[in-house]
Amino acid sequence: MKIDNSVKATGGLPSGEGRARSAKETPKTESASGGGERVELSSLSARLQQMESTIANTPVVDSAKVDEIKQAMSEGRFKVDTEKVADGLIDSVRQMLSAQPAKA
């Protein structure tokens, strides 16, 4: 089982305050009809907003799974495969190290 920490992976997403600041800094263009201003967001900005919405609607914890594990622990049925846990940790560290930019 791989440990997935999707919450920390998106730590760079702007909060509501950051979005407001970004919108102010976005270049404005005049629309063809009437001289009003129109803001155009980049595709990256739109994708970040879509990802933020998806994350906001995703539960952080699967309560049913937590309850199931608690029950198994209290009954002595929960067994930890330490080799599998160690392999998962090593894989996670390898992924983090490979994702870091090379230092000069």
C-alpha positions as CSV (number, residue, x, y, z in Angstrom):
1,M,0.0,0.0,0.0
2,K,1.4,3.3,-1.0
3,I,1.0,6.2,1.3
4,D,-0.6,9.1,-0.6
5,N,-0.4,12.5,0.9
6,S,-2.3,14.6,-1.7
7,V,-2.9,17.4,0.7
8,K,0.7,18.3,1.1
9,A,1.4,17.9,-2.6
10,T,-0.8,20.9,-3.3
11,G,0.6,23.1,-0.6
12,G,1.6,25.7,-3.2
13,L,-2.0,26.5,-4.2
14,P,-3.0,30.0,-3.4
15,S,-5.6,30.6,-0.7
16,G,-8.6,32.8,-1.3
17,E,-6.4,35.9,-0.6
18,G,-3.8,34.7,-3.0
19,R,-6.4,34.3,-5.8
20,A,-7.6,37.8,-5.3
21,R,-4.1,39.2,-5.5
22,S,-3.4,37.1,-8.7
23,A,-6.5,38.3,-10.3
24,K,-5.4,41.9,-9.8
25,E,-2.0,41.2,-11.3
26,T,-3.5,39.5,-14.4
27,P,-3.2,41.6,-17.5
28,K,-6.4,43.1,-18.7
29,T,-7.5,43.5,-22.3
30,E,-10.2,45.7,-23.7
31,S,-13.2,43.8,-25.1
32,A,-14.3,44.5,-28.7
33,S,-17.8,45.5,-27.6
34,G,-18.0,48.7,-25.6
35,G,-14.5,49.4,-24.3
36,G,-15.1,47.6,-21.0
37,E,-12.3,45.7,-19.4
38,R,-12.0,41.9,-19.5
39,V,-9.7,39.7,-17.5
40,E,-8.3,36.7,-19.2
41,L,-6.9,33.9,-17.0
42,S,-4.1,31.7,-18.2
43,S,-4.8,28.0,-18.7
44,L,-2.6,27.3,-15.7
45,S,-4.6,29.5,-13.5
46,A,-7.8,27.9,-14.6
47,R,-6.4,24.4,-14.0
48,L,-5.2,25.5,-10.5
49,Q,-8.7,26.7,-9.7
50,Q,-10.2,23.4,-11.0
51,M,-7.7,21.4,-8.9
52,E,-8.5,23.5,-5.8
53,S,-12.2,22.9,-6.2
54,T,-11.6,19.1,-6.6
55,I,-9.4,19.0,-3.5
56,A,-12.0,21.0,-1.5
57,N,-14.6,18.4,-2.3
58,T,-12.4,15.4,-1.5
59,P,-12.6,14.1,2.1
60,V,-9.2,14.2,3.8
61,V,-10.0,11.0,5.8
62,D,-12.1,7.9,4.9
63,S,-13.9,7.6,8.3
64,A,-15.3,4.1,7.4
65,K,-11.7,2.9,6.8
66,V,-10.5,4.4,10.0
67,D,-13.3,2.8,12.0
68,E,-12.5,-0.6,10.3
69,I,-8.8,-0.4,11.2
70,K,-9.6,0.7,14.8
71,Q,-12.0,-2.3,15.2
72,A,-9.3,-4.7,13.7
73,M,-6.7,-3.3,16.1
74,S,-8.9,-3.7,19.2
75,E,-9.7,-7.3,18.2
76,G,-6.0,-8.0,17.5
77,R,-6.6,-8.8,13.8
78,F,-4.6,-5.8,12.4
79,K,-1.2,-6.9,11.3
80,V,1.5,-4.5,10.1
81,D,3.7,-5.8,7.3
82,T,6.9,-3.9,8.3
83,E,8.7,-4.9,5.1
84,K,6.0,-3.4,3.0
85,V,5.9,-0.2,5.1
86,A,9.7,0.2,4.8
87,D,9.6,-0.4,1.0
88,G,6.9,2.3,0.7
89,L,8.9,4.8,2.7
90,I,12.0,4.2,0.7
91,D,10.0,4.6,-2.6
92,S,8.5,7.9,-1.3
93,V,11.9,9.2,-0.4
94,R,13.2,8.2,-3.8
95,Q,10.4,10.0,-5.5
96,M,10.9,13.2,-3.4
97,L,14.6,13.2,-4.2
98,S,14.1,12.7,-7.9
99,A,11.6,15.5,-8.0
100,Q,14.0,18.0,-6.5
101,P,16.0,20.2,-8.9
102,A,19.7,19.3,-9.2
103,K,22.0,21.6,-7.1
104,A,25.0,23.1,-8.8
